[in-house]
Amino acid sequence: MPEDPGEPTQGVSIWSLKPWWCQPWSILITGIALPLGSWLLVHRWWVTVPLAAAVLTWWGLFLVLMPRAFREQTALLRRESTQP
């Protein structure tokens, strides 16, 4: 980790900055358990399908978009810090 908070992070994964409950494995397990639990408890597709759609949106946001934005931001900071 950099000493200066304003210094760009080099080689730091977004996941190394997140707590255990916000790691990809915990997001995937929770995202599978919620619709499965919903189906097993109520046996109603009209409850399970919207829940599964919300989980897919959640996965897209936290497993695809957030890491991509972090990589792009760190690359931009790295480029800006190397320019005179």
N, C-alpha and C positions, 0 to 999 in steps of 0.2 A: 504494500500500500504506500502511496506517496506521503511524504511528510507534510507537504503544503496542501491544504484543501483545495487551493486553486490550481494545483498541478494536475495535468491530465493523467488518468490512470492508464497504464500500459500493461496489457496482458491480463487484466482483471476481468473475470467473468461476472456477469450480473448475478449469477447464482451464488457466488462466494460472498456477496453482500446481503443476501437474504437469509432469514431464519429458516429453521428446519421445516416449518409448516408452510413455507412458500417456495419449496423446492419442486422441480418438475415431477418427481415421483409422488410427492404428496398431493399435488394438484391433479395428477392423473388418477390416483387411487380414489380421491374424493369425488372426482368427476364421474368415475365409473360407479361408485357406491351410491351416489344420490339417485340417478334414474333407476338403477337396479333395485334399491331399497323402496323407491316409490312404487315400482311395478309389483314387487313382492308384497307390499303392504296393502295397496288399494286395488290392484289389477284393473286400472283404468288408463287406457291409452291417452285420453284427453288430459290427464294429469302428467303422465310420464313424458309424452312428446314435447310439451313446452319446457319441462324441466331439462330434458336432454338438449333442446335447442339453446337454452340458457347456458348449459354446461359447455356446449361447443363454442358459443360466443366467448365465454370465460377462457376456455383453452386458447382460442385464437388470440385473444388480447394478451394473456399472460405467458403463453408458450411460444408465440410467433412474433407478435408486434412489439412487445416490450423488449425482448432481447435484441431484435433488429434495431430498434430505436437507440438502445444503449450502445450497440456496436457502432452505429453511424455517428452518434454523439462523441464517443471516445475517439473515433477516427478523425472527426472534425477538430476536436481539441488537440489531438496529436499533430495534425497538419498546421494548425494555427500556432502551436508552440514552437515548431521548427522553422517557421518563416521569420525572417529578420524584421 
